[in-house]
C-alpha cells in the first residue's frame, strides 16, 4: 500500500487473512467434507443419467470432469484442447482417460474405477493422422457403451468436435445433449458442497479486501485485479474467468476488461470476481467503491442506492418453488433512464462455474427459458445501475435456496 490514503473501513480489511495479510489462507474443513461431496456428486450424476435414460456420459469439459471425479489437470488449457476426457457408464465403470504422463494426478480418487490413457485425435496433436486416431478413440468408446449399456445406445456428451459425433453415429451410438444432465446435476448442491463453497467465498473476500486496501489514486486497473489473482492462487484456488475490474469512465458501458488506466481519487472502482477457487468452486461476487475511500458524490450515491435496492429486493423474493416467471413479475423494475445501460441478467446459478439457470432482466425476459427455483440451488443475484455519462455501479451476491427461503453466503460489506 502506498500510504497516500488512510483507509478507515475496518469491516472490509477484516476479511484479510486472520493469520496476517502476508500469509495464505488454509482451509479449516476436515477431509471428510470433501470425501462426502465427491461421493454425493457422482451418485447424483448417475441418478440424473437414469432420469434421462442414457447408457453413459462422456465428458470433455474440465469443469464437468472435476464435478464427477474431482480430478484436475491443466483445466484452462484442456478447455480449448480436448485431450482428456471421462466416461461414466450408468451400469458400468467410471473411466478417466488421462493425458499420457499425467496419470498420477487421478490415481487414488475414489470415484474413478479405471484409469486409461487418452487418445487425442484433434488436428493440433494428430495432424494428418487424425482419422487414424479418431478410429481408435471411437472403437474404445463404442465398445464400452455396447458392453455396459444393456442394449441402450444413448450416450450423453457435453461437448465434442463434429467428427466425433459422426464417428459415434456410424457405430450406432445415439448422441444426446449431455448439458441437460450435467447442468441439472450441478445446479443442486449438497450440504458438504455448500461448506466447500463457503471456504472459496472466504478466500475471495480476502482478495476483495486486498483490492480495497490498494484502491489508491494512481493504481492501475490491472494492478488491482492482480491482487485477487494473488490471494486466490496462494490459497489453493485455480483461475479467474474474466478481467472485469474498471474505474471511472471505463465502468460504463460495462464489460470492458481491466487496462493500464490509472484510477483517480473519487472515481468508482467496480468489479466482478468470477473466481474459480479452492476445491474448484466459484465465488462470483461484485462490488463498487470509490478510489481513495472518499465519500461518494450525490450522483454516485443515488446510483449506488438504486443498485443496492434492486439486489436486496430481488434476494428477498427467492424461495423454493418460485417460478422464474413469478420472480420476473415481482422483481425490482429498473427505471427507464437506466435501461439503456442495463446488465442483461437478474440472476443465474453458480457452482463450479456459472451454471443453469439463467434468469434475464425483466426488459429481456420474454426470451427466458422456463423453470423454478429449487432447494439446494445457489443463485447469484445481479445488479448494475448506470445512466448516460455516469459510472456503473456493479453489485452481486451469492445466495443459497433453502427450504424456507434464501440464505446469503457472502458477507463482504456494502457501501453506504
C-alpha positions in Angstrom: 0.0 0.0 0.0 1.4 3.4 -1.0 0.3 5.3 2.2 -1.3 8.0 0.1 -4.7 7.2 1.5 -5.6 6.2 5.1 -8.3 3.5 4.8 -10.9 3.6 7.6 -13.3 0.8 6.7 -12.2 -1.9 9.1 -15.2 -4.1 8.1 -13.5 -4.7 4.7 -10.0 -5.0 6.0 -11.2 -7.7 8.5 -11.5 -10.1 5.6 -7.8 -10.2 5.1 -6.1 -13.3 6.4 -6.7 -13.9 10.1 -3.2 -15.2 10.3 -1.9 -11.9 8.9 -2.1 -10.3 5.4 1.2 -11.8 4.4 0.1 -15.4 4.9 -2.1 -17.6 2.6 -5.4 -18.8 3.9 -5.6 -22.5 4.8 -8.9 -24.4 4.7 -10.1 -25.5 8.1 -12.5 -28.1 6.6 -11.9 -31.7 7.6 -11.0 -34.1 4.8 -14.4 -35.9 5.3 -16.2 -32.9 3.9 -14.6 -33.3 0.5 -14.9 -37.1 0.6 -18.6 -36.9 1.1 -19.0 -34.2 -1.5 -17.2 -36.3 -4.1 -19.4 -39.3 -3.4 -22.6 -37.3 -3.5 -21.8 -35.6 -6.8 -21.1 -38.8 -8.6 -24.1 -40.6 -7.2 -26.3 -37.6 -8.1 -24.9 -37.5 -11.6 -25.8 -41.2 -12.1 -29.3 -40.5 -10.8 -29.8 -37.8 -13.4 -28.4 -40.2 -16.0 -31.2 -42.6 -15.0 -33.7 -39.8 -15.4 -32.5 -39.1 -18.9 -32.3 -42.8 -19.9 -28.7 -42.7 -21.1 -26.2 -45.6 -21.0 -23.3 -43.3 -20.4 -22.0 -39.8 -20.0 -18.9 -38.7 -22.0 -17.3 -35.5 -20.5 -14.7 -33.2 -22.1 -15.5 -30.0 -20.2 -12.9 -29.9 -17.4 -15.5 -28.4 -15.0 -17.7 -31.4 -15.6 -14.8 -33.8 -15.1 -13.9 -32.0 -11.9 -17.5 -32.4 -10.7 -17.7 -36.1 -11.5 -14.2 -37.2 -10.3 -12.6 -34.2 -8.6 -9.5 -34.5 -10.8 -8.0 -31.5 -12.5 -5.2 -31.3 -15.0 -4.4 -28.0 -16.7 -8.1 -27.1 -16.7 -7.9 -23.9 -18.7 -5.6 -25.5 -21.3 -7.8 -28.5 -21.7 -10.9 -26.4 -22.0 -9.7 -25.5 -25.5 -7.5 -28.5 -26.2 -9.9 -31.6 -25.8 -7.2 -34.1 -24.9 -8.5 -35.6 -21.7 -12.0 -37.0 -21.1 -14.1 -39.1 -18.8 -16.7 -41.8 -19.5 -19.2 -42.6 -16.8 -21.2 -45.8 -17.6 -24.6 -45.9 -16.0 -24.4 -49.6 -15.3 -20.7 -50.0 -15.5 -17.4 -48.4 -14.6 -16.4 -44.7 -14.3 -13.3 -44.3 -16.5 -10.9 -41.4 -16.6 -8.9 -41.1 -19.8 -5.9 -39.0 -18.7 -3.1 -37.4 -20.7 -0.1 -39.6 -21.0 2.3 -38.7 -18.2 -0.5 -37.2 -16.1 -2.0 -40.5 -14.8 -0.7 -39.9 -11.3 -2.9 -36.8 -11.0 -6.0 -39.1 -11.0 -4.7 -42.0 -9.1 -6.4 -42.9 -5.8 -9.5 -40.8 -6.4 -12.5 -42.9 -5.1 -14.9 -42.2 -8.0 -12.6 -43.5 -10.7 -12.9 -47.2 -11.4 -10.4 -47.3 -14.3 -7.6 -45.1 -15.4 -6.6 -45.2 -19.1 -4.5 -43.1 -21.5 -6.5 -40.6 -23.6 -6.5 -40.8 -27.3 -6.1 -37.3 -28.8 -7.5 -37.0 -32.3 -7.7 -33.3 -32.8 -5.6 -31.9 -35.6 -3.3 -29.9 -33.3 -1.8 -33.1 -31.8 -2.6 -35.7 -34.5 -2.1 -33.8 -37.8 -2.6 -36.0 -40.8 -3.1 -39.0 -38.6 -6.3 -37.5 -37.1 -8.6 -40.0 -38.9 -6.5 -42.9 -37.6 -6.6 -41.7 -34.0 -10.3 -41.0 -34.3 -11.0 -44.6 -35.3 -9.0 -45.8 -32.2 -10.9 -43.4 -30.0 -14.4 -44.2 -31.3 -13.8 -48.0 -31.2 -12.9 -47.8 -27.5 -15.9 -45.6 -26.5 -18.4 -47.5 -28.6 -17.2 -50.9 -27.1 -17.8 -49.6 -23.6 -21.3 -48.4 -24.4 -22.2 -51.7 -26.0 -20.8 -53.8 -23.2 -22.4 -51.9 -20.3 -25.5 -50.3 -21.9 -27.7 -53.3 -21.7 -28.9 -52.5 -25.2 -29.2 -48.8 -24.6 -27.1 -47.0 -27.1 -27.9 -43.4 -25.9 -24.7 -41.6 -25.0 -24.9 -38.1 -23.4 -21.9 -35.9 -24.4 -21.2 -32.5 -23.0 -19.1 -31.2 -25.9 -17.3 -32.7 -28.8 -15.9 -32.0 -32.3 -18.3 -32.7 -35.2 -16.1 -35.6 -36.4 -16.6 -37.4 -33.1 -20.3 -37.2 -33.3 -20.3 -38.6 -36.9 -17.9 -41.4 -35.9 -20.1 -42.4 -32.9 -23.3 -42.3 -35.0 -21.6 -44.5 -37.6 -21.3 -47.1 -34.9 -25.0 -46.8 -34.0 -24.4 -44.7 -30.9 -27.1 -42.1 -30.4 -25.8 -38.8 -29.1 -27.9 -36.7 -26.7 -27.2 -33.4 -25.1 -25.0 -34.0 -22.0 -25.5 -30.5 -20.8 -29.1 -31.4 -19.8 -27.6 -33.9 -17.4 -24.6 -32.0 -16.1 -26.2 -28.6 -15.7 -29.2 -30.1 -13.9 -27.0 -32.2 -11.6 -24.6 -29.3 -10.8 -27.5 -26.9 -10.0 -28.4 -28.8 -6.8 -25.8 -28.7 -4.0 -25.3 -31.0 -1.1 -24.6 -29.6 2.4 -20.9 -30.5 2.0 -20.7 -28.7 -1.3 -22.0 -25.6 0.5 -19.3 -25.9 3.1 -16.7 -26.1 0.3 -18.2 -23.1 -1.4 -18.3 -21.1 1.8 -14.5 -21.5 2.0 -14.0 -20.4 -1.6 -16.1 -17.3 -0.8 -13.9 -16.6 2.3 -10.8 -16.7 0.1 -12.5 -14.4 -2.5 -13.5 -11.9 0.2 -9.9 -11.8 1.4 -8.9 -11.0 -2.2 -11.6 -8.3 -2.3 -10.2 -6.8 0.9 -6.8 -6.7 -0.8 -8.3 -4.9 -3.7 -9.9 -2.4 -1.3 -6.6 -2.0 0.6 -4.8 -1.0 -2.6 -7.5 1.2 -4.1 -5.4 4.3 -4.0 -5.0 7.1 -6.6 -2.5 6.2 -9.3 -3.0 2.4 -9.1 -3.9 0.8 -12.4 -6.9 -1.4 -13.0 -4.6 -4.3 -13.8 -2.7 -3.9 -10.6 -5.9 -4.1 -8.6 -7.1 -7.2 -10.5 -3.8 -8.9 -9.8 -4.5 -8.8 -6.0 -7.5 -11.1 -6.4 -5.4 -13.5 -8.6 -2.7 -13.4 -5.9 -5.0 -14.2 -3.0 -6.7 -17.0 -4.9 -3.6 -18.6 -6.2 -1.6 -18.6 -2.9 -4.7 -20.0 -1.0 -5.2 -23.0 -3.3 -7.5 -21.5 -5.9 -7.5 -22.1 -9.7 -8.3 -19.2 -12.1 -10.4 -16.1 -12.8 -12.9 -16.5 -15.6 -12.9 -12.8 -16.6 -11.0 -9.5 -16.1 -14.0 -7.3 -15.1 -12.4 -4.6 -13.0 -12.6 -1.0 -14.2 -12.7 2.5 -12.8 -14.2 5.8 -13.7 -15.4 6.2 -17.3 -14.2 2.7 -18.1 -17.1 1.3 -16.0 -19.7 2.4 -18.5 -20.6 0.7 -20.7 -19.9 -2.5 -18.7 -17.9 -5.5 -19.9 -14.7 -3.5 -20.6 -11.8 -5.6 -19.1 -9.1 -4.2 -16.9 -6.4 -2.0 -18.5 -3.4 0.1 -17.6 -5.6 3.1 -16.9 -4.7 4.7 -13.5 -7.6 5.2 -11.1 -8.2 8.7 -9.8 -9.4 9.8 -6.4 -13.1 9.7 -6.0 -13.8 7.6 -9.1 -15.9 4.4 -8.8 -14.0 1.1 -8.9 -16.4 -1.6 -10.0 -15.6 -5.3 -10.4 -16.9 -8.8 -10.8 -14.8 -11.6 -9.3 -15.7 -14.7 -11.4 -13.2 -16.6 -9.3 -12.7 -20.4 -9.6 -11.2 -21.0 -6.2 -10.3 -23.7 -3.7 -12.0 -27.1 -4.3 -12.9 -25.9 -7.8 -15.9 -23.9 -6.7 -16.8 -20.4 -8.0 -17.1 -17.2 -5.9 -19.0 -14.8 -8.2 -19.3 -11.5 -6.3 -19.4 -7.9 -7.4 -18.8 -4.7 -5.5 -18.2 -1.0 -6.2 -16.5 1.7 -4.1 -14.6 5.0 -4.6 -10.9 5.2 -5.2 -9.2 6.5 -2.1 -12.2 5.6 0.0 -13.6 9.2 -0.2 -17.3 10.0 0.2 -19.4 9.4 -2.9 -20.8 12.3 -4.9 -24.5 12.9 -4.8 -24.8 11.1 -8.3 -22.7 8.2 -7.2 -24.8 7.8 -4.1 -28.1 7.9 -6.0 -26.9 5.2 -8.4 -25.5 3.1 -5.6 -28.7 3.3 -3.6 -30.7 2.1 -6.7 -28.3 -0.8 -7.3 -28.5 -1.9 -3.6 -32.3 -1.5 -3.6 -32.5 -3.8 -6.6 -30.3 -6.5 -5.3 -31.9 -6.6 -1.8 -35.4 -6.6 -3.3 -34.7 -9.5 -5.6 -32.8 -11.5 -3.0 -35.8 -11.2 -0.7 -38.0 -12.9 -3.3 -36.1 -16.1 -3.6 -37.7 -19.3 -2.3 -38.1 -22.9 -3.4 -41.0 -23.4 -5.9 -41.0 -19.8 -7.2 -41.1 -19.9 -11.0 -38.7 -17.8 -13.0 -41.8 -16.1 -14.5 -43.1 -15.4 -11.0 -39.7 -14.0 -9.9 -39.7 -11.8 -13.0 -43.2 -10.4 -12.3 -42.3 -9.4 -8.8 -38.7 -8.3 -9.4 -37.4 -4.8 -9.0 -38.1 -2.8 -12.1 -35.2 -0.9 -13.5 -36.2 2.8 -14.2 -36.3 3.8 -17.9 -33.3 6.1 -17.6 -31.1 3.2 -16.5 -32.4 0.7 -19.0 -30.1 1.5 -22.0 -27.1 0.7 -19.7 -28.5 -2.3 -18.0 -26.9 -5.7 -17.3 -28.7 -8.4 -19.1 -29.2 -10.8 -16.2 -31.2 -10.6 -13.0 -29.8 -13.8 -11.6 -28.0 -17.0 -12.5 -26.9 -20.3 -11.0 -23.4 -20.9 -9.7 -21.4 -23.9 -8.5 -18.1 -24.9 -10.1 -18.7 -22.1 -12.6 -21.6 -20.0 -13.7 -24.4 -22.5 -14.2 -28.0 -23.1 -15.1 -30.4 -21.4 -14.6 -30.0 -18.0 -16.2 -32.8 -15.5 -15.5 -32.9 -12.5 -17.8 -33.6 -9.0 -16.6 -37.3 -8.0 -16.9 -37.0 -6.0 -20.2 -35.4 -9.0 -21.8 -37.3 -11.8 -20.0 -39.6 -12.6 -23.0 -36.7 -14.8 -24.3 -36.1 -16.6 -21.0 -36.5 -20.4 -20.5 -39.0 -21.9 -18.1 -38.3 -23.4 -14.7 -38.4 -22.7 -11.0 -36.1 -22.2 -8.0 -35.3 -25.4 -6.0 -33.9 -26.1 -2.6 -30.1 -26.6 -2.9 -29.6 -24.2 -5.7 -27.0 -21.4 -5.3 -28.1 -18.3 -7.1 -26.1 -15.1 -7.9 -28.3 -12.1 -7.7 -27.1 -9.3 -10.1 -27.4 -5.6 -10.1 -25.9 -3.0 -12.3 -27.0 0.6 -12.4 -25.8 3.4 -14.7 -27.1 6.3 -16.8 -25.9 8.5 -19.6 -22.5 9.9 -18.8 -22.3 8.2 -15.4 -20.1 5.4 -13.9 -21.6 1.9 -13.5 -22.4 0.5 -10.0 -22.0 -3.3 -10.1 -23.2 -5.4 -7.2 -23.7 -9.2 -6.9 -24.4 -11.6 -4.1 -24.4 -15.4 -3.8 -27.5 -16.9 -2.2 -28.4 -20.5 -1.2 -32.1 -21.5 -1.7 -33.2 -23.3 1.5 -36.4 -25.0 2.4 -37.7 -21.8 4.0 -36.3 -19.1 1.7 -32.8 -17.9 0.9 -29.5 -17.6 2.8 -26.8 -15.1 1.7 -23.5 -16.9 1.5 -21.2 -13.9 1.1 -20.8 -11.2 3.8 -18.4 -8.6 2.3 -19.9 -5.2 3.3 -21.9 -3.0 1.0 -21.2 0.7 0.9 -23.5 3.4 2.5 
